[in-house]
Each structure stands twice: as C-alpha cells, then as structure tokens.
Amino acid sequence: MAAHYTVTTRTTASQIAAAAALVLLAVAVAVPFIASRSLIQDLFFILTMLTLAQFWNLLAGYGGLVSVGQQAFVGFGAYMLFGGAILWGVNPVAGLLLAGVAALVLAIPTAFFAFRLQGAYFAIGTWVVAEVVRLSVAQWKAVGGGTGTSLPRDARDAMWGAGWIEGAFDVRASEARDILTYWLALALAVATIGGIYWFLRTKRGLALAALRDNVGAARSVGVDSERMKWVVFLVAAFGTGIAGGLIFLQNGRISPDSAFSVIDWTAFVIFIVVIGGIGTIEGPILGVLVFFALQTLLADYGAWYLMVLGALGIAVMLFAPGGLWGLLSGRTGVQLFPIQRRLNRHD
Amino acid sequence: MIWVDTVLQGVLLGGLYALFALGLSLVFGIMRLVNLAHGDLIVFAAYLILMLVTLLGLGPFVAALIALPIMFGLGWALQRVVLNRVLGTDILPPLLVTFGLSVVLQNALLEGFSADSRRIPAGWLETASLPVGPISLGVMPLLTFLSAIGVTLALQFIFYRTSLGRAFRATSDDPVTASLMGVKPASVFAQATGIAMVVVTIAALYLGTRANFDPTTGPARLIYAFEAVIIGGLGSLWGTLAGGVIIGVAQTVGAQINPEWQILAGHVAFLAVLLVRPRGLFPRAFD
C-alpha cells in the first residue's frame, strides 16, 4: 500500500498557545473597561517595545542585519506624523500610515549606503545614517528645530475615534486618547507578530531561515540573499516607522534627541531581543516582560539600571546565546510559534 | 586667507580623529572585530588621566604615561576574558557584547563622575600657539597631529618590522595555519587589543586636554573613528590618517559656512566617499 506524506508545522504546544493567545487577546482588548490609566500606559509601553523588538529580531535574528540605527526610522516616522499634522492637517491616526511610508522611503537610500558596508561595519553605517537624519531634522524649523514641538491641540482633538471613546467610556479627552493609542498599539503588535509568523512560514520565510543558518548553502539552492536583505530591511523600516509614530502620538511631544535616541529605540530593543532569545518569535515576547520587570524594579537607581541591563545582555551573549527562551525551549522542546516543518507518513 | 586657516585647522583636527580611528583599525585588521565600545573606552581613558592629574597633581603627559600600561592591561584582559570567547564566523555575538559594554561603561562613568562636562587641565599649553606666517596654529592641535603621525609610524613599524607584527599579519590572514606555526591566536589578539588601548590612551589625552568631555561623549567619537577607517580603506594605516584628515577638514569647512553644520558636514563627506569609492580611498584588505 502506497504511503502518503503530509507536512505539518503544528504541535500540541502551539495549538494550546494559539488558544491561549486568543483568550489573552480578548482580555487585552477589554482591558480599558476595567484597568486604571497608568496600567494602560504601561501596557502601551510594553506593546510598542515588543513591536520594535520583533522588527529588530527580524532584521538581526533572521536577516543577519545587525542595525544600530533603527532610531532613524522611529524618529523619522514620528516626525513625519507631527509634520503631517502641523503642516498639512493630516489626522494623526492616518498619520501613522504616513509615518510607516516615510520610514520605508528613508530605508531605500539607507540600505543603498549601508549595504555597501560589509558585516560588522554595516552596524555603525546604519548609526551614521541615523545621526545624519537626526541632525537634518534638527534643522527643520517648522517642527521646532533642535528643541522640538508639541502636537497641536486641534490635531489632538481631531484624532479619529477619540471622541467616541470619550462618550462611550465617560472619560476625559486625555484618557480617551490613551485608550485609543493603547488599542492601536495592541493592533500593531498583533499584526506584527502575526505578520512575521505568517511570513516565516511562507516560501520566502523558509529562504530567510535558510540564509540565517547557512548563507553558502542557501545560495547554492537558489536563494537570492541580496533580495532577501532588501525585503527584510524595508519591511522592518515600515513597521518601525509606524511604531515610532504611535509612540510619539501617545507622548504628544517630540524633540530630535528623544525621537532619535539610540538608547531608547535601539539599545533597549537589542537587550530585549538578546535577553529573551534572538532568532525566535517567543524570545522578544519573553524579553519585553523581563525588561519591563527590571525597569519597574530598578527605576529608582538611574544609571545602575542601564548597567545591569548591559551586563545581563553581555552575560546572556557569553553563556546562553539563545537567550532565556533558548534555555527554556532547549530543555523542554516547546515551541509556541513553530516554523520547523515535519514530515508525517500515513500508511 | 580665512579658508586656508579653516582647512589647516581641519587637518590638525583630523589628527585627533585619526588617533580615535587607529585603534579601531588595528583591531579590525587583525581579528575582524568591530568594537562598539571603542568611543567609550577613549572617554574612560580620559577620565583615568583626569583622575591621575587631579589626585596625584601630575602634568597631563606624565599622567598619560602612567595610564598607558594600565590601559594596555585592561585591553589585554578584556580580550582574554570576554572578547576571545565571542570571536568566530558569526558577527552577532561580538557586536552585541561590545554594544553592551558600551552601555555599561557610559553608565558606570555617569555614576562615578556625574554628567558634568570635564576637561584635563594642561596649563599654558591650552592657549599656546605658534605663528606660521599670517596664521597662528595652536600648540596642542599641532602636537595632536604630530602624535597621529608618530602613532601611524609606530604601528607601521610594529606591523612590518617585528616578530609580533608578523604574528599579527599571519593570524589576520589565517589563524588556523598561524597556530600550526606556533602562534597562539588568543594571545596575539590580547596583545593587539592591548596595543589598541595604548593608542586609545594617547587619543584620550588629546581629547581631554583640547575640549570638554562627559560620559556620553563616546558614541560620537566611535562614529568619527569608524568614518575615518572606512574613508581610508580597511587595513591601511596611512589611509586611516587620511580619512581622519578628510573628516576634520569637512567639519571645519562646514562649521565655517554655518556653525550648525559642523558635524553634519563630516557625515556627508563620509557618505560621499562611500558613494564614489565604497572600498575607501586606499583599500588593502579584502573583506
């Protein structure tokens, strides 16, 4: 009797995880009905950092592109959202798309320059581009030059959906905006994780994973590494730009130093990914929780907090390069977002 | 005349950038390691010299002389204990470890010395200048530039005239074959980082005496150093010196046109070279 085969990626753990994720998502959507404003702000922070971390992980963990210049896309996206609202009266919620597209457009010349630099020098190359964008934006007087600016009151009040939330929840306008940005951050994080997971399971995703594991072998079976680098870099810039726009939309104020901060938008993100586990989708999720816990515990210690975070990142890289998730998954074999394909034989 | 003066000041400033860059160039050339904490190590060395000057009442040059072996030892230990573990075909671990080190160093300095900007006092040398025709050149900038040439010559000598340099070149070409010939790559790398830290200390002396510095000064120095290395072409020490001079001239000319453009002009010069000559002006290495 002829055997036939099927290819599966699903595991029992992943099915449980998917069910749990749906429940978690429903709870997350409902959070504004019960939670305090400070909890919503904390969750907003976690979700946006998670989004940035997932995109950096896509770049470095899968694409092998260690960028230290992602703050270029956070800052440029955020500035285009503010510029759009101030100069052309673009609704800030629609401005999020503008932020993503602007970051995507910026990514084209950035990649053109940075891809000329081999290996490790690519990292500093992206940093130089971020500095150039920061210094150029600081010359843009319409959005406050070097000192920055606030989102104008009429743009803030015009945010789509904020008025409805204000009425439905019976809250003040500022709280309504926090709820709106929280829901947007939730949607962005879910779309990011879902999108990356979907992408990694497609043919192109397989090509990307092959490149990560062995460039030479991947090329020999016809994977176009140059093209994959471009795809990953542009996609990451687009998502990072939207996240940047959203972060500063919630913040309401922008300046070149905060929008292009290498510590906030690149160092923290790198530590989240490295500590959680680079090259996995689960890693950044675990990493952002550890990061938030550390920040809450050590918030009062200023510089010590960053020292601990840096030292932890170094220790993980030296002794457990797979991160916390790597340790966990290595011991138990659990994968919540499996992308390995397994061949099953049916007689 | 103002432009001749501007360009000359730029050339001398380029000497400082070359000093920032030579250590980076040396380490990359030998072990393909890009140390993202390079700028912070320069600032660390500047604080070390400042401490020796203020605590022991020494002159800055004597203090730097004492700092040299300390920094050599630190570099040696850093390579032996940390960096040798992460060297390999994967570029990710060394990048992330040195990036972590950069954040740790910056914040340790912030905790130890506060965010106030400091300067290493150099007495009469700070303001001394030499008249050259109608232009007057600062003694400190001149010393910086001469030191950059001196360091380049010294590194050139070590590389091509000593057995240590032979070990450097052999390990750089092929660590496995070099180790068959009795060279120990781990030890060679440690010595190379030690020497790079000696260059870092010399750079720190001039950074600290010529301008104010604070714990967050490091990353910008790393970027200038990196630009000088890429402009010059990987593996070429004289190229690195030329790269530093190009950044320096671009910055002073930019500042002359509009003071806000100083830093930007340096970056634009770098991008322009990258556009026209992606492998730098005087490339030697092929990787």
Interface residues (C-beta under 8 A of the other chain):
Chain A: A60 G64 V66 V68 F113 R116 L117 Q118 G119 A120 Y121 A123 I124 G125 W127 V128 E131 V132 L135 S136 A138 Q139 V262 I263 A267 I270 F271 V274 I278 G302 A303 W304 L306 M307 L309 G310 A311 G313 I314 M317 L318 P321
Chain B: F28 R32 L33 V34 L36 V82 R85 V86 I91 L92 P93 P94 L95 L96 V97 F99 G100 L101 S102 V103 V104 Q106 N107 A108 L110 E111 P219 L222 I223 F226 E227 I230 E260 I263 L264 H267 V268 F270 L271 L274 L275 P278 D287
